[in-house]
């Protein structure tokens, strides 16, 4: 019997990678959902349904009609500064939407996999394992933490896939990322300032999609860290990018976070320990250099 999987946010970066991956799995029947029209270039191998996750009636209707075995919830408001200035919209998308999905999953006995973030931590003690104590320092972080709490206390079957600094290439190329930004800036001969006092485990979108699929396929319950494995500063990421594309590293200058004024605070030191997903799921992400090579192949 095929496993029916419904994805929210299928137009987004992770959503697109999940559609690419899951349409290749013969044992999966895929339902892709997003707000508005389907923006994916290919329409074979899955069905698309428009669904606004902030509309409770719509969520209940679509889940009731499609009756999935698993929902992978990727849709969210992820612009950290925008969440700080548009708190009502942030809460609607990141918390209320999750409560509607939980309600639908409870009615129809669906396994809910919720995608979360390293921004639930204050960044004082990274890298973190799954048991670490959350302490958000931004409204975005609080919204994602509140959603996690709702999922954990829902009484349904659930998993949480936490991730860090996702990078990749979307079909419409509307989203940039550190690799594309560094590459373009250096090719244009621009000097760039990159911070040395933040640490992350940057995650290739394809690896995150794979981790989400491993959880969904096994219906593995609990919290899983699904990120990259290299613990790097943005400055180190920029240097590695310049090295890969053989660009002028002397244009990259070191800076610290105080150089930039941003409405929302960023946790200085996050990143994840991956012992649990390796042991339980068999998850093994690519290195950052391998991630750059994947992107390079997609923009060639």
C-alpha positions, 0 to 999 in steps of 0.5 A: 500500500502506498503511503499518502504524504501531504506537504505544506509549503510546496512552493518554498525551497524545502517544499520543492526539494521534497516534491523532487524527492518524494515523486521518485519514491514508488511507495509514496502518493504525494499531495502538495499544498501551498497558498495560492497557485502551484509554482512548481515547473513540473506537475507529474507524479503528485496532486496539488491542492491550494491550502492556506494554513492560516485558514482553519476551515480550509486546513480541516477540509483539505486534510479531511478530503485527502486523508494523508497518512503523514503531513510534513509541515514545511510552511512558515514565516521564516524572515526573522526581522519581518516576524519581529515587525509583523508579530500577528502575521508571524503568530498566525503562520507559525503557531495558529496554523500548527494548531489547525494541523494538529486538530486535523491530524487528531480527527483523521489519525495523521502523523504530523512532522513539523519543521522547526529551527535552531532559533529556539535556542539563545545560542550561548551553548551550541552546538545543541542536541535534541535534549537541550533547553530552549530559550528563544531571543527573537519573536520568530524563535518564540513562535517556533518554540510555541509551535513545538510545544503545541505539537509535543503536547498534542496527543497525536503521533508526531515528529519535529525536524529541527534545522539550521541555516538552510541553503539551496536553489529554488526553481524561481531563483527568488531566494538568495543564500550565502553561497550565491551572495558571496559568488555574485559579490566577488564576481562583481568585484565587490568587497563584502563584510562577513561575520566571524562571531556566529556559528552554524551547521549550514544545511543543504536543502536536499539533505533536509528533504532527505531527513524529513523523508526518513522521518516520514517513511519510518514514522519516527517519533520525537525530535530530530536534528536535521542539519549539515555537519560542518560547524562554521562561521559565515566568514568561513562559509564565504572563504570556502565558497570563494575557494570553490569558485576560485574567486578573490578571497581578499575581497572578503573582510571579517566583521562582527555582529555589532557591524550590522543593525537588525531588528531581531536578535540572532543567537550567536552559537547554534549548530546541531549534534547529529548523533541521534538522526545518524543512529535512528534514521541513518541520516548522513548529510553532505559536507559544506563543500559538497553542498557548494558543488550541488549548487554549482551543478544547479546553476551551471 
